[in-house]
Amino acid sequence: MLFLIALIIAAFVAFCLDKPLKKCPAAFYITAAVLTIASIVILQSDIRITSRFVRDYVLGIFSRGAMGTAFWALVMWAGAFPNGSAPIKKLMPIRGELSITAAILTFSHIITYGMQYITNLINGRTGSDFVITSIVCLVMVLIMTPLTVMSVKKIRKKMNAKTWKKIQRLAYIFYALIYVHILVLFLPKAQKGREGYFLNIIVYSAVFVGYAVMRIRKYYLANKKPEKKLVPNAISACAFALPVAFVGIFAHNTDVKPSEPSIVAEEKAGTFTFSPETTAVTGTAVTTAKDSKKSSETTAVTDKSEKTTTTEAVTTAEKKEKNEKSDSTGEEHEEEHNSEEPAQEQNEEAQPANGPEVTYKYRNGEYEAEAEGYAGKVHVKLSIENDSITSISAWADDDDPEYFNDAMNTVIPQIGAKVSADGIDACSGATYSSNGIIDAARKALEQAMN
């Protein structure tokens, strides 16, 4: 969806603003640079963006490389459309300007994710996809930079035409690497049922495979010049449909039901357990000491009451023997009166042992809440006992597992130790996943509050 939106914007600029772009390209370059810098600064700062729409569609369209790739798509397709067609008449005169704009916009993606890759390298998180992606990105930057510089008119005019054209052929490798880069990143997520990634792979495949087929077809028609184009067109159609269908089948998710993402994710939730001593040492110790003291006092008072009861019972028996000749009704009344007195004294003496009850900030039990993470909902379930967190479980519907695990390992121990979601430090490189866990834990604690 993000790439489709970017394609629409790029097409609007190319087909509707082609004359201003040709006449005053510097204005477009400056605009692209300002948008690139703004997205980098905002995403690398401590500014919290709660709106997923702003994060994904306003900033994400630049930081995730969708806008830069959309402009590159127009640049490459300018050489694939049939000669003399309306699209090629529009695009070829501004192809150089489009490529410079695309390069400027691409730097938003390079810098944003380059910072994350450096952080991952420092933290030792270097899986197979990390190595492949890093190599591909490095080669792409090394190709893109000189090609962009040579697209500037003043530099291009100073170069030999044949030399310039030979160097520009490196663009074919650059376009292929863009597609490889996308597949390496998106295929695993699409196979796991991540929302939107399957559609993205189909759209990217249609654009890049379609370009390759059309470019080869154009080269064949220009050199062989066949009388009939039916066979080349049929072969081109098959050459386009088969790879796209194969990629679609390979990317299709068959393991997870999309209707129940949170249930499946909960089964893989990370759980952290805490002992009361680690979460509320002082409060627990004081409460235990007071309870022991009260228990001792209650025992002492009870013993004293039992002795008083025994003494009173003996006295009552002596009085009963001395007054044998008294009226039977009066004796029964006196016995009742005397037997009630020890019980009343016992209750009066035992009453102070109850004392004031301990007041807790949170109710005991399990509480669950959710908040917005990097790419979807984040869920947190925590257990509370006597103002201490005994366990915290967290899982995400769509966040990257590696980044989410880093966020959990950084954030959850702090929440468990503080029994609070305030003043928690987020994980560097996984800020949005961290904030999702913190916000969900805060909501859960609010539910538990007395």
N, C-alpha and C positions, 0 to 999 in steps of 0.2 A: 504493500500500500504506500509506504513512504517513497519508494522509488518511482511509482506511478505518478504521485503528486509532483515529485521533482522533475519527471519527464514533461509533465504538462507545463510547469513553470519555465523550464528550459526551452521548450518548443515555442511558447509565447514570446520569449525574448528573441529567439532566432527568427521567427516568421513575422512577428508584429513590430519588433523594435530593431530590425536589421539595419535600417538607414541611420538611426541615431548611433547604433553600435559602430557602424563603419565611419561615420563622421566624427564622433567624439568617443573613442574607445576608452580614454583615460577615466571618464566618469564611471563607466562600468567596472573598470579595474579597481578604482577606489572604493566603489560600493561593495564589490566582492571582498576586498581586503578588510573593510570595516566589519562586515558581517562575519568574516572568518575570525578576526581578532576578538570580536564581542563574544562569539560562541566559545572560544578557547578560554578567555578570561573568566566568564561566568561559570563554566564547568570546572575550571581548576580552582575556583575560589571556594569560600565556605558558605556561599549563598545557597540557601535551601529552596528548591523549587518543588512545591507541593503538587502543582498541577501536572498531571501526566501528559496532557495535551501539549503544554508548553515545552516540557522536557523532551518528548518524543518527536513532535511535529514542527516545533519552532526552532529549537536548538538542535534536536537530533537529526534533522534533515541536512545540517551542515556537518556536525561532529561525526556522524556515522557514514559520511561520504556519499550519501544519496544524491545530493545536488551536484557535487563534482562529477560523479559518474554519469549523471544525466547529460551534462554538457559534453563529456567525453563521448557519449553515445551519439550525439549530434555531429560531433567532429568526425567520427569514424564513418557514420552513415552517409556523410557528405560525399565520400569517395565510393560508395556502393550503389547509390541511386543511378538509374540509367542516364546516359548523357542526353542533355536537352530537356530533361524532365523538369517540372516546376520546382520540386524540392531542391534539386541540385543548383538551379538558378538562384535560389534564395540563400543556400548555405555556402556554396563555394566562395563567393566574394568576401564572406566574413569568417571563413574557416580559421584563419590565424587568430583573429580576435576571440573567437569562441574557445580555442585551445588555451589561450593565456588566461581567460576567465575561469576555465575549468581547472587549470593548475592552481590558481589562487584559492579557489574554493576547496580543492583537495587537501590543501595544507591544514585546514581545520581538522580533518580526519587524521592526517599523519601526526600532527602534534598531540592531539587529544589522546589517541590510542598509543602513540609512541611513549608518552609519559607512563601509561599503564604497563606497557611492555617492559619498560626499564624497572618499574616497581616490582613486577613479577620476577624479573631476572635477579634483582637484589634479594627477593624473598625465596629464591630457589624454586619457583614454580615454573618449570620449563618442560612441559609435556611435548609430545610429538607434534601436535597442532601448533604449539608455540614456535617450535623450531622452523617448521614449514612456512608458517605465516611470516615470521621475521625475515627469512631469506627472500621470500617473494616480495615483501614490502620494500626491502632494501634494494633489490634489483629494479623494482618499479620506480623508486625515487631517483636512482642513478640514470634511468632512461628518461624519465619525465623532465628532469631539470634542464638538461641541454636542449631537448626538443622544444621546450617552452621558450628558452632564451633565443633560440634560432627562429622562433615564430615572430619575433619583433621585427618590424619592417626594416629598420635601419641596419640591423645585424644581417638580416636575410639578403639585403641588396649588396652587402659587401662580400658575400660568399659566392663561390662558384656554383652555378645552378646544378650541375651534375653531382657535385659533392653534397650539396644541401639535400638533394633528392635521395641520395643513397643513405644519408644519416636519418632522414625522415622515415625510411622503411623500418627503422627500429620501433616505430609506433605499432606495427603489427604485433610484435612481441609484447609490447606494453598492454595492448588491448586484451591479448590472450591471458596475460598474468592477472589482469583485473578479474576476469571470469574465474580463473583458478582460485584466486584469493577469496572470492565470494563463495565458491563451492566448499572450500576448506572450512570456512566459518559457519556457513548456513546449513550444510547437509546434516551434520550431527544434530543440530537443533530441530530441523524439520523432521528427522527420523524419530525424535523423542516427543513429537507432537506439539512443539512450541508454536504458539499462536502467530500466524502471519508468515512464518518462514517458508512454508511450502509454496504459498502464492508468490513470495519474493523470488524463490528459485525459478519458478516457471516464467516469470516476467523477465528476469535477468537472462535466462536461457534463450527465450524468444528473441531478445535484443541482440545478444552476442552471437548465438548460433546463426540467427537470421542474417546478421552482418557478414559473417564468414561465408555463408552460402551465396549471398548476393554479390559479394566481392569476387569470389571465384567465378561465378556465372558471368559477371561483367568482363572479367579478364578473358574468359573463353570466347565470348561473343565478339570481343574486339580483335582477337587474334585469329580465330578460326572462321569467323563470319559465315555461319551456316545459313542456308536459305530458309529453312524452317526452324522455328524456335520451340516447337512443341516438345521435342525430346529433352532439350536442355531445361525447359521449364518443369517438366515432369520429374526429371532427376533432381532438380533443385528443391522441388516440393518435398520429395521423399527425404532428401538430405537434411532438410530442415525439420520435418516432423519426427523422424526416427530418433535423433539425438535428444530432442526436447522430451519426447515420450519416455525414453529410457531414463533420463535424469529424473523425470516426474515419478516414475515407478520406484526408482532407487531412493528418492527422497520421501516417499509416502510413508506415513507412520501407521504401523499395524499393531503396536504393543499397548498403547495407552488410549483409553476411551476419552475423547475430548470433552464429553459432557461431565466428567467427574475428575477434573484435574486436581482439586484440593484433596480428595480422598486418596488418590494414588500418591500424591506428594506426602501426605501425612504418614503413609507407611514407611517412607524413607526419612522421616523427621530426625533431626539431631537432638538428642536429649542430654541435658547437663543436670547432674544431681549435686545437692549441697547438704552438708550437715549443719544443724542449728548453730554450732560453734563458729562456723565460718561466715554466717550471715548476721547473727545478732548475739555476739558473745557476751557483751556486757548486760544486755537486757535479760538474757536467759539465766545468767549467773545470779543476778540480784533477785530475780523472781524465785529461783530455786532456794536460795538462802532464806528468804522471807517465809516461803512455804514450810521449810523445815522447822523454823522457829515457831511458827503458828502451830504446827503439828505437835511439837513438844509441849507447848503451853496447853493445848487441848487435852493431851494425855494426863498432865499433872492435875488439871482441874477435875477431870473425870475421876481420877483416883481419890481425890479429896472428897468428891461428892459421894463416892461409894462408902468411904469411911463414915461420913456424916449420916448416911442412911442407916448404916449398921448400928450406930450409937443410938439414934432416935428409936430404932426398932426395939432395942433392949429396954430403953426407958419406958416405952409404951407397954411392954410386957410386964414390967414391975408394977406400973400403975394399975394394970388390969388385975393383978393378983390381990393388991391391997383393997380394991373396990369391988370384990366379988359380990357383995350384997347389994350393989347398986342396981338400979333398974336396968333390965336387958336392953331396952330401947335406947337409953342414954349411953350404955356401953358401946352399942353398935355405932351410934353417932360420933362418939369420941374416937373410936378406932378409925372411922372414915376420915375424920378431921386430922388425926395424927399421921395417917398414912399419906395424905395429900401433901402435908408440909414438906417432907424430905424431897418429894418429886419436884415441888415448886422451887425449892432451894437449889436443887441440882440443875434445873433449867436456867435459873437466874445466873448461876456461876458458870455454866457452859456457854451461855450466850455470847460473851465477849470474844470467845475463841473464833467465831465466824470471821470477824474483821472485814476490812474493805476488799472487794474483789479486784483482780488485776484487769486493767483496761487495755485492750489491744487496738492498734490502728487498723489492722486488716482482719477480716473474717477468715476462718480456716476453710480450706476446700480447694477445688480446681477451677480456674478461670481461663477463658480463651477469648482472644480478640484478633483482629486482622487490621492491616494497614497497607499502604501502597509501597511496593518495592521498586526495583529497577525496571522490571518488565511485566509486572503483575502484582497480585496480592501476596502479602507475607503474613503467615499465621504464627501466633505464639500461644502456647498453653503453659500455665505455671501453676504449681501447687504451693499453698501457704499453710504453715502451721505455727501458731503462736508468734506472729509477726516475723517469721523466718521463711524464706523461699527454700523449699526442699527439692524442687526440680523445675526445669524450664525446657520445654520442647519447642522447636521452631522449624518451619518448613515453608517453601515458596512454591507458587504455582508455575512460574515461568523464569525466575532468575537463574543465571548461570550457576551451576552447582559449585564450581571452584570459587567464584567470587562470594557466593552466599556462605560457603563453609568458612572462608576467611573472616567474613563479617560476624558469623556466629562465634567463632573462637575468640574474637576480640571483644565483642559487645556483651554477650551473655554472662561471662564471669563477672563483669563489672556490675551488671544488674543484680545478679545473685548476691554479691558482696554488699551492695548498698541497699538492697531491698527497695530500689527506686529506679526510675528511668530518667532521672534528672542528672545532669553533669556527666553523661556517658560519652566517652571518646569514640568516634567512628573509626572504622578500619580504612586506612589509606588505600585507594584503588577500588574500594567497594563501598563507597559512601552511601549510595542510594539503598543498597541492601541493608546496610547498618542502620540507617534512619528508619527503614521499614520495620526492622526488629524492635528498635527503641520505641517507636510510636505504638506498635501493637502491644508491647509489654506495658507501656503507660496506660493504655486503655484497659488492659486486663487488671492492672493494679487498682484503677479507678473503680472497676466493678467490685473488687474485693473490699474496698474501703468501708469501714463502719460509719 
